């Protein structure tokens, strides 16, 4: 029963984090449109770092376009797998 409660808690935590991230990004875009955002020169481009973790059962697939972000995601995957194993055993 504890594992079911933990799973539901993680789902709700994920939904809350997605909502908070969306709200923060919307506020950032709104600030940039008003001119209060970062003072970036014309023609200057920002480098976007992106990554993701896909878990198919216990098999992780990690995708990233930045080496440091990839290392962070790999640490997160190891932590998730350890938690998974602790609850499974």
N, C-alpha and C positions, 0 to 999 in steps of 0.2 A: 504493500500500500504506500510505503514511503517513496518508492521509485516513481509511482504514478503521480504523486503530489509534486515531487521534484521536477518531473517532466512538464507538468502543467505550469509550474512556476517559471521554468526556463522559457516556455512559449510566451507567457505574458511579459516576461522581462525583455524578450526579443521584440515583441510588438511595441512596448514602451520605448525601447532604444530607437527603433525605426521612426516612431512618431517624433521623438525629441530631435533626432538628426534631421528630419524633414523640416521641422519648424526652424531650427538653427540655420539651415541652408537657405530657407526662404527669407529669413531676416538678413542674412549676409547679402543675398542678391538684391534685396530692397535697399540696403545701405549703399551698395555699389552703384545702383541706379541714381541715388540721390547725390552721389559724389563724395560721400563720407568714407568710403572704403579705402582700400590701399591706393596710394598715389603711384600708379603705374604709368610709365611713359607710353606714348603711342607706338605701336609696332613691337613692343616688348611682349614676349609670350611667357606664360607660366608653364612650368613642367608639372603635369598631373601624375601623381603616383596612385596606382590602383592595384587592388589585389582581392583575392577571394579564396574561401575554403569551401570545398564540396565534400561532404561526407556521405559515402554510399556504404551504409553499414559501418564496419570498422575501417574501411579503406578510405584514406584521405587523398584528395586531389587539391593541390595548392597552386594557385595561379597568381602571378604578380609581374609587374614591369619594372620593379625596383628591387635591388639586391637586399637592402636593409629591411624593407617591408616584407620581403620573402622570408627572411630570418625570423622576424616577429611572428608571422603567420605560422611558421613551422613550430615555434615554441607554443603557440596557442593550440595547435593540433596535438602536440604531445601532451599538454595539460588535459585537453578534452579526452584523449584516449586513456590517460591514466584514470580520470574520473569515471569513464565508462567501464574500465576494467574493475575498479573498486566496487562499483555498484553491481556489476555482473557477477562477481565472485561473492 
